[in-house]
């Protein structure tokens, strides 16, 4: 499993048209940033400086936050008129606030919203703007190196040379990179330019070369290595699609033993998976319209088995408004279909792959597709599914599979290519690993954020790997326009 996508993000805050609470002068605003923990409690993260007599402040102090793609990080920016030296804000005038998520900020790069009072009424004409920047150095030096006339240090056979790159530090030379071969290597640089020296060594130890070797650096260039946030802030949209298993093995939805049974609290494992993953993904899709499908059921009016029917029964427009819309479509659809079978994955994978293929034809890093499949059983079209995944691995697309219930999911683990490159029925290897499988039962007693953290862990690296492989940079590098009041 990939490590979490964690990086530091710097937020800059400015306001316009703040309320004037002072008599004889203007307000002295300060911005306080609060974050919502998993226990739904707000806690203060940091504050800016106070700006004297200003209704349009541009705060110099920036907020630095650890950004996690897999977590919904709720933020609250509160603006106060500071008229005393106490730390407590309760005795200061409240000028307005904004609640949002860090995902909304980074996906917009520059987010402008109206300030509201604590009763959610507008705080006059006041607005707040948050600009996000990732803190990193993404410069990389690419070297192509060639060596000739190396001494033979082996008694039998030839030497097995490699190349070491050292960087100069205040305490001396420090090993920065060791290659596996002399053909090509890549070494990352720090922000400052530093001298690099090379040593030609033997695999069994370091030896002095008797015959002077020839070492030539054929190419030497600095390139920019883009991160996940570079693509997101550059305008890349994550298009989220949900596919729900309606096969008969789920059990009669009217029975409490069914995986589709909706409890008196209004939940089941399918709904929990949709909410958990969807709440994270939705911040990275500007229109918040998500196609949702079912498979493995007989559907009205012909009662033919379908493996990719829209949950809203509208093939011309299968989109649902927000995650709430997906949940509502599922609830309405459930009593109208007859659970049947078999459990075929390839139709819905190929369906989403068609759109991913169209996006690839635009030759820009503007669209990436994430398909969530929630299922209870063993795949019955394994060969076709393998072929579909191998084909999709060459497209801007990732597949998340959540297994609900207590079935044997060993076949799902096979599709998740963590233990080796998945191959099609004909032996063709996937270009990259795009499948992440997680059994829901591992998270039944875990915090509700844990499922999303696990199933979405590999998506950022998959996005970066695909666009880097295709040599596609972000579509824009300037802040995105974001009118007040829009996401």
N, C-alpha and C positions, 0 to 999 in steps of 0.2 A: 504494500500500500504506500502511496506517495505521502510525503510529509505535508502538513498543512501549509496552505498558501498564506504565509505571514510576512508582512513587510511593514515598514514604518511610513506613515502618511503624515504630511504636514498640512494643516488647515489654516488658512488666512481668512480673517473675518472683517467685514466692513458693513456699515449701515448707512441708510439715507432716510431723511425726513423723520427723525425720532421725535417723540413727544417732548415738549419743553415743560419741565416740572419746576424750574427755578424762577424766582421773581427777581427781576433786575439783571439777570444773566441767563445763560443757556445751560441745559443739562450737562452733567459731567459723566458721560457713559462709561460703563465697564461691561465686558462680556464674560459670563461664567459658563463653562461647559460641564454638563452632567452626562453620565452614561448610565444606561439601564442594565443591571446585572441579570443573570438568569433567574434570580429570585424576584424579578420585577420590582426591584428597589432602585431608585435613582441615587447616585452618589457623585459628588463633585470630583471632577478630574483635574481642572486647572482654571485659571482666570487670566484675562488680559490685563494690561495696565489701564488706568483711568485716563480718559482724554478730557482735558479741561475745556469747558464752554464750547461744546461742539455737537451739532445735531446730525452731522454726516461723518462720523468717525471712521478712520481706517486704522485699525488696531495693529500696532507694530509687533506685539508678542504673538507668536504662532502656537497653535496646539499641535503636539506630536502624539499620534495614536498608533498602536499596533493594529494593523488591518488584517482581518481574517475573512477570506471569501466565504467559508463554510458556515459562518455565524451571522445572524441578524444582529448587528450592533446598533442599538437605539441611542440616539444623541438628542440632547436638549440644550439649545443655546439661549441663555437668558440675558437680557440687557437691563441694567440697573443704572439709575442716576445716583451717584455716590456723593453724599454730602457730609460724611463724617469719617473718622479713622477706624471705626470698628470693623471687625471681620464679618460679623453677622450681617446678612443682607436683608433681614426682615424689617430693619428700620430705615431702609433706603427705598426710593421710589422705583417701582417696577415699570419698565418702558415697553416690555413685550418679549415674546419668546418664539422659538421655532423648534418643533419636534420633527426629526427625520431619521433616516438610517445612514450609516457610513457608506453602505452600498449605493444609496441614491446620490450621495455627494460625489463619490469617485466615478460613477457612471456618467454623471453630468460634467464632472471636472470643475464646472463653475455653476453653482446652484444659487438662484435668487428666488426668495419667497417673501410674502408679506409677513410681518410680525403680528402676532395675535396676543391678546391678553389672556389671563388664566381661565376666563369663561369662553375662550375661543372666538371672541369678537375681535375685529381688526383693531390694531393699535394705531389708529389714524391712518396716515399714508406711509407709515414706516415700513421699510423693507430691510432684509438682511441678505448678504451675499457671502457664501462660503466657497473658497477656491481650494482645490486639493492638488497636492503635488507629492509624488512618491519620492522618498529619500533613498537615493541609490546612485551608484556610479555604474553605468551600463556600457562603458567603453571596453572593448576587448581587442587585444593584439593577436593577429593571425600570422604565424610564421610557417613558411615551407622551407625545410632545411635539407641539404644534401651533404653527405660526407664521403670522402674517397681516401684510399691508401691507408686504411686503419690497420694497426698491428693485429696479428693473429695471436690471441692469448690462450687459445685452446690447444691441447695436445692432439685431440682428435676433432676434426671438423673446424669450422670457422667461428670467430668470435660472434657473440650475440649482443651487439652494441645498442645502447639507448642514449638519449640526450637529456641532460639536466639543465634547467634554467634557474639561475639564481638572481635574486634582487638585492640591491644594496640597501641596508638599513643603518640606523645609527650605531648598532652594535656589531656590524659586519655583514657578510654575505649570508643570505637566508635562502634555502631551497624553496622555489616557487612552483615548479612543475617538473615532473619526470615523464618522458614519453614512453610509449611501448615500441615505437619504431622510429626510424630516422626520416620517414617520408613527410610527415606533417605533424604539427603540434599547435596547440593553442595555449596561451598563457594570459591570465587576467592581470591587468595593471591596477595599481592604486590610483588615487586622484592625481598625485604628483608624478611627473615623469621620473623614473628611476633607472639607473644603469642596470643592464642585465649582462651577465657573463655566462658562458657555456662551458661545460666539461664533457668530454667524450669519455665514457667509462665502460667497464666490462660488467656483465651481468653478475659475475661472482665476486666482484670487488673493484676497487679503484686502482688503476695501474697508470704509470707514466708511459706515454707513447714514445717508443724508441725512434721510429720513422715518423717525421713530422706529417701529420695528416692534413688533408685539405677539407675545410669546413666552410661551406658556402650557404649564406641565407639568400635563397632565390627570390622570395617575395616577403615583404614586411609591410603590413597595412593595419591601420586602426579601424575597427568596425564597431557599429553600435549593436548591442545585444538587447533586444526588446523583452520586456517583462509582461506578465499578464495584465498589470495595470496600465502599461503603455498602450496595449490594444483596447482595453476597456475605456480609458480616458481618451483614446484616439477615435472613439465612435463605434467600436465593435459591439453589436447587439447579440445577446444570447437568446435564441429562440427556443422556447420551452414547449415540449409536447408531452402529453400524458397518455398512456395506454393502460387500460384496466382489464384484468382477466375475468371473464364471465363464464368460465367453463363449469360444468356440473360438479366437479370435485370440490368446489367451494361450499356446496350444501345449499339447501333452500334458504334464501334470504329471510324468510319469515321465522326461521328457527334460531334460537339463541346459540346453537352450536355452529351456525354458518359463519364463515369468514366475512360474508357480506351483511350479516345482521348488524343493524345500527342500534346501539345500546340506548337506554333511556337518557344517557348523557350526550347522545348524538354523535357517537364516534364508533369506529371500527378500525382495523389495521390498515385498510385501504385509505380511509380518510386521513388517518394520522400520517401516512407516508406522503400523501398529496400535500397536506398542510406543511409538513416539515421541510420537504424539498422545495416546494413552490414558493414558500415565504422567503427563501434565500434567493432563488433565481429571479423572481419578479422584479427585483431592483435593477436588473441588467437588461430589461426589455422595455423600451420607451412607451409602446402603446398598450402594454399589459393585456394583450389579447392572445389567449393560449388555446391552440387546437387540442381537443381531448377526444379519445377514441376508446372503444371497447373491442374485445375479440373473444371468439369462442361461444357466441350466443346465437339463438334464433331470434330474429328481430321482425317486428310487424312491418307491413301487413302480410307479407308472403311467408314469414316464418322460416326463411332460408338461413342457414348458418353463415355468419359473417365474421371475418377476422380483422376488419378495420372499419367499423361503423362509428359515425360521430355520436357522441353521448347526447347531443342535442337533436339527433336525427335529421340534421340539415347538411347533406353532403356538399352543398354549394357554399356553406359558411359554417364550418365546424368550430369556429372560434368562440371562446368563453371569455367574458369580461373579468379579468383578474382571477386569482386563486379562488375567491368566493364564487365566481361563476362556474369554475370547474367543479367545485364541491356541489353546487346546486344542480348542475347538469347530471352529475352522478346520482344524486338522490332521486331526481325525477325519472331518470332512465331505469333505475334498478327494478321497480315493480312492473315495467313495461316489456321486459325481455325474458326469454326462457333460457336459463343456463344450460349449456350443452357441451360442445367440444368439437374437435380436439384442441390442444394447446399449441397453436402455431404462432411463432414470433416473426418469421420472415416477411409476411405481408406488411406489417406496420413498420418494420425496419426499412424495407424498400420504399415505403410510402414517404417517410421522412427523408430518406436518402435522395429522392428525386428533387426535393427542394434544396437540399444541401448541394447537389450537383449544379443546380441553376445558379446558386450563390457563387460557386467556384468559378463559373464562367465570367463573372464580373471582374475577376483578377484583382480584387481588393480584399483587405482584411476587415470587412464590414459586417459579416454575418457568420454566426456559428450556431449549430443546432445541438440541443441537448434533449434526448428522448428518455423519459422515465417510464419503465415497464414495471407494473406491479402484478405479481403472479403468485399462484399457490401451488403450482404443479410442475411436473416434468415436461420438458419440451418434446413435442411429437414430430417436429420437422427439423431435427438437429442439423442434418446435412444442408438443407436450404438456409437455415439460420447462420451456420458457419460461413456459407458463401456470401450471404448478405452482409455479415459483419466485416469480412475481408474486403469486400467492395467498398463498404462505408468507411473503412480505415484510410482511404485515399481522399476522403471528403472532409469538410469542416463540420465534424459531427462526433458526439460522444453518446454512449448508451449507459444508462443507469438501470440496474435491475434490483428491485427489492422483493425478496421472497417472503410471503406471509404464510402463517400456519406452520405445521410441523412436518412437511414433506421432505423427502430426500433431495437435496439441492446440489448433489455432486456434479451434475451436468452443468449447472450454472457456474460452479467454480472453474470448470473446464473452459467456459467461454471467457471468463476473466483471465486475461493473458498474463497474470503476474508470474506464473510458473513456467512460462515459455510462450513463444510466438504462436498465436492461433493460426491454423491453416485451413483452407477450404477443402472441400471433398476431393479436389484434384491435386491438392498439395501446395497450392499457392499460399504464400505467407502473407499475413496482414502487414501493412506498411508500419503500423504502430498499434499499441494497445489502446483501445477506445472503450472497453467495457469495464464497469465496476459493479460487482455483485455484493449485496449485503443481505443476510437473513434477518428479518425483522425481530425474530425471537431473541436475538442477542441484545436488543435494546428495549425490551418490554419494561424493565425496571430502571432504565437509565433516564437521565434528564431528556426532555423532549428535543433539545438541540443536538443530542448525540447522534441520532440517525442521520441528520443532514450533514453533520461534520464528517461522518464516515463515507457516505455515498458520494459526496461532492469533493472529496479530498483530492482526486486525481484530475478533475476538470481543468483547473488553471494550467497545470503542466501540459495537458493534452492540447489545450488551445495554443499555447506558446509553441509546442513542438510542431503542430501542424503548420502554422503560419511561418515559422522559421524555415521549415523544410521547403515550403513553397516560395521562400524568399519574399514574403509580403510584409511590409512594415505597416504601422498604424495609418489609417486613412487621413488623420489630421493630427497636428501637434499643438494647435492653438485651442483655447478654451471654447467649448461648445456654447452657442447662444442658448439662453434659457430664460424666457420671459418670466416676469414675476407671476407667481401663482401656478406655474406648470412644473411637472416633474422632470 
